[in-house]
Amino acid sequence: MKFAVVGGTGLIGSQVVSDLNAAGHEAVPHSQSSGVDVISGEGLDEAVAGADVIVNLTNSPTFDEASPAFFRVSMDNLLAAGQGSGVRHFVILSIVGVDRVPELDYYRAKALQEDILAAGPIPYSIVRATQFMEFVDAVMSWTTDGDTVRLPATPIQPIAARDVAEAVAEVAAGAPLGGIRNIAGPEVFALDELGRVTLSHRADGGTVVTDPTAGMFAVVKGDVLTDTDARLAPTRYADWLS
């Protein structure tokens, strides 16, 4: 099969392309650097021409109130291009619990992306993943002051990007789900606990202070960002750190 992987040069996309090609498919990465712009539509028709499957791994450049417009326009453009070229399957990567955190602009935007895909003309699959292990440092940096990090005790279930890419490639190569597959890491941590585990592996150390008001995840209520019934990936956080 031929795959147009839009956003195919990023953390997940580059690995999805590699996995699909290794499995004997033809997966072609597309991005702004290759002349494909999902907002203006430039290069989209050429990118999806002849493709059996579109895998859309593009992301909004911001996490604020501007993000819904990005997903609305980019999905409309990609769906139109895909329908015009006869694409038979459209895959996106989303977030576990994305429809249960309306307080976050970005989560509302990703939920909108899912809704647009589900209402569109192309058979589809949505892969929802928990928080990437690769993003833990960034999350901690938002509330770091000197050697102190403030984090809430929000439950999360971190998953390695390598495992996410494998799951996306598997879904993309299969029949359309017509729905959602949840994937998650094998362990649930409180975010403050995960911060302490992370700092314990650093030479310069640091201290985590539990603060229920700190950072983006402070608004998350309960365990909506975890799913122990999801398809669990094999990589444990301590092994990933090592």
N, C-alpha and C positions, 0 to 999 in steps of 0.2 A: 504494500500500500504506500501511497505517497502522503506525506504529512507536511502541512505548512505550519511551522511553529513560530508564532508571532510573539515577540519577546524572547526569541530563542538564543540570545547571547548572555542572558542573566544567570543568576545563581541556580535557579531551577531549570530554566529553559535550555541552557547549554548541556546539562546532564540528560534531559529528556531527549534532545537531539542525538546525543551519543548512544543512549540506550536503544532508541528505535533503530538507528543505523546498524548497531551491533546485532540486532535481531533480524536483520535482512531487509528492513524497510528502507524507503527513501524519505528521510526527514530533512527538511531545508529550514535553517534558521532565518528569521526576518526581524529587522529592528530598524530604528531610525538611522543607524549607521550604514545600513544596506539600502537606504532610500525608501523605506516603508514607514508611513506616518498614519497611525490609526485615527488621528483627529482630523487632519485635512483630507484623508483618504488617498493621498499620493502613494502610488505603488501597490495598493491593495489588490486590485484586480489581477495584476501580474503575479503577485505573491501567491495567491490562492488558485490560480489557473491550473487545472489538472489535478488538484489535490483531492484526495478522498476525505481527509480529516483536517480540520483547523484545530490547533491547540493554542488557545489565547492565554499567554502568561504575561501580558503587559500589565503595568501597574500605574496608578495615579502618581504624579510627581509630588503631590502633597497629601497629607492625611486630614485636611481640614474641610471646610464647607465647600471648597471647590472640587472635591473628589467626586461627588455624584455626577457632575457635568462631564467629567472625563469618562466615566464608565458608560454613561448614556450615549454619548457621541461615538465613542470607540466601538461599542457593541452594535449600534445601529449600522455603522459603516462596515464592520466585519460581517455581520449577518447579511447585509445587502450584497456584498462581494461574494460571500460563500454561496448564497442562493443563486446568484447569477452564473456561478461556475459549476453548479451541481454538486457541491460538497455534501457528503452523506452523514457527517458526524461532526459535532462542535463540542469541544471540551474546554472548561475553565477550571482554574484552581481558586478555591475560596477558603473560608475559615470556619472551623467548628464553633458553633454558637453565634454565628454572625448575625442572625435574626433575633438575638436575645439581648443585645446591648444597644438599644436605640439612643443611648446617651452619647455614643461616639459617632462623629460624622463619617469617619472612614468605614465603620462597620455598616452603617446605613447605606453607604455607597456600594459596598460589596453585595449587600442584600439586594439592592436595586439591580446590580449586574446579573445576579442569579435570576431575578424575576424577568428581566428582558430576554435572557436566553431561553427560559422555560416557555415564554409566550411567543417565541420566534418560530420561523418556518423550518428550521433544521433540527433533526434528531440530535439529542444532546446528552452530555454527562457533566455532572458537577462533582469535583473532588474537593472535599473540605478537609483541611489539615489543621492540627493544633499549632501552637506557636513554635517557630523554628528555633532549634538550639543555637543556630548562628546569630540570632537576634538578641540573645540574652545580654550581651555586652552593651548593645545599643540601648536596651531598656534600662539597664543600670546607669548608663551615662546621663540619662535625662534627669536623674535626681541625685547625682553625685556632687558632694561638696568636700573638696580635699580628699581625705581617705575615708569619708563616711558616705554611705549610700542609704537613702531612705526608700523603703519598699513596702507595699501593702502585703498582706498574707493571702492574696488572691490565688486560688488553686489553678495551676496550669499543668499541662501534660506535654512537655517539650518533645519535638520530633526532629530528627536529623534531616537536613535538606537532601542528602543522598537517598534516604528512604522515601521522601516525598516525590522526588523525581522518578524513582522506580514505580511508585504507585500511579503517578500520572501517565507514564508511558504504558503501563499495563492496561489502564482504562482506555486510553486513546486507541490502542490496538485491538480492543474488543468491540462488541456490539454496544450501541448507545444504551446507557442506563435508563434514560428518560427520568432521571432523578439524581439522587445524591449518594455518594459513598464517603463516609467519614473515616479518616485515618488519624492515628495518634501515636505518640510515643508510649513506651511500656510502663512509665512511672508517672505518678502524680506528685507534684511538689507544691507547697505554698511558695509564692514568689519570693518572699523574704528568705525562706530556707534555701531556695535555689541560688539566691545571691550569695549566701554564706558558703555554699558548696563551691560556687565559682571562684570566690575570693580565696578560698583555702588552697586553690591550685595556682595562685599567683605569688611570685616571689615577694612583691611589695605588699601583699595582704590587703587589709582594709577592714572596716566594720560596717555591718548592716544594722540599721535601726528600723524596727517595724513601725511603719507609719501608714495608717489606713487612708490617709488623704494624699499620698505621694504618687505622682505620675499618672499616666493614661489609664492604667488598669485599676486605679482606685475606684472608678465608677462601676466596675463589674461586680454584680451581686451574685453570691453563691458560686456554684461550680459549673457555670454555663460554658466555660472555655475548655472543659474536659469531657471525655466520653469514653468510659471504660468498656462500652459495648462496641466501640469502633474497631476497625481492623488495626491491630496493634503492630507497629513496626519493631524491628529487633534491637535497634541501637539504644543502649542505656546511656544516660547523661554522663556518668563517670567515665565510661569507655570513650565517649566522644571527646571529653575534655583531655583524656590521655593521648 
